[in-house]
């Protein structure tokens, strides 16, 4: 029978709540996902789930099978304190982070590299679009928003578990992929930038999106070709995730032969 948590002094309750803080996620190598769909997606993807907590009311109204996973029940009046969302759905899972590993890109698939993307909502949306567009993975520089932030996970809408997400991917590694045969295309508002529709994306390609305010770093710009999305109205620029989405689907269009 599942343990019932009825006080905030409970050790498990304190443990789950501690994962709201980045420093604790980093120290414990654990993160949380909230909501019925996100937890179901994590289960379906075979994520290493350590613990699932449910509110009393959802336990009685929703059937989610968590075979082999420790499950606890939390009093309804206490459950919201575990969550980052304003309107929790009554279920939260604690998941083990993936171990960092050396990663080599698949020459048959396009990739996107995030250089200084600081908003977790943008990072999550880029992950979601990369999954939808059939990209090989998302390469994430160490100067980006935290991958395991609840906001990033939530914005990815389940795609978090569907596509390789490679953290701390350095400019040196990006350069090594270029030497292997990948073309690097960086969105940039520069004089030498070409229209984003011009390159031949049927060849091995890595798309690069930079920081929302300052763009890509000089180091990244120096090793990549520069592309731009035309602006026809009075807007100064596009949101980073929107621009990334447009360019990812242009790459998809080229590869589909449209």
HELIX and SHEET records of a PDB file:
HELIX    1   1 UNK A   11  UNK A   18  1                                   8    
HELIX    2   2 UNK A   22  UNK A   28  1                                   7    
HELIX    3   3 UNK A   36  UNK A   45  1                                  10    
HELIX    4   4 UNK A   56  UNK A   61  1                                   6    
HELIX    5   5 UNK A   76  UNK A   79  1                                   4    
HELIX    6   6 UNK A   80  UNK A   82  5                                   3    
HELIX    7   7 UNK A  120  UNK A  132  1                                  13    
HELIX    8   8 UNK A  150  UNK A  155  1                                   6    
HELIX    9   9 UNK A  159  UNK A  161  5                                   3    
HELIX   10  10 UNK A  171  UNK A  180  1                                  10    
HELIX   11  11 UNK A  218  UNK A  222  1                                   5    
HELIX   12  12 UNK A  240  UNK A  255  1                                  16    
SHEET    1   A 5 UNK A   3  UNK A   5  0                                        
SHEET    2   A 5 UNK A  70  UNK A  74  1                                        
SHEET    3   A 5 UNK A  49  UNK A  55  1                                        
SHEET    4   A 5 UNK A  91  UNK A  96 -1                                        
SHEET    5   A 5 UNK A  30  UNK A  34 -1                                        
SHEET    1   B 7 UNK A 164  UNK A 166  0                                        
SHEET    2   B 7 UNK A 137  UNK A 140  1                                        
SHEET    3   B 7 UNK A 111  UNK A 114  1                                        
SHEET    4   B 7 UNK A 205  UNK A 209  1                                        
SHEET    5   B 7 UNK A 183  UNK A 187  1                                        
SHEET    6   B 7 UNK A 225  UNK A 228  1                                        
SHEET    7   B 7 UNK A 194  UNK A 195  1                                        
END                                                                             
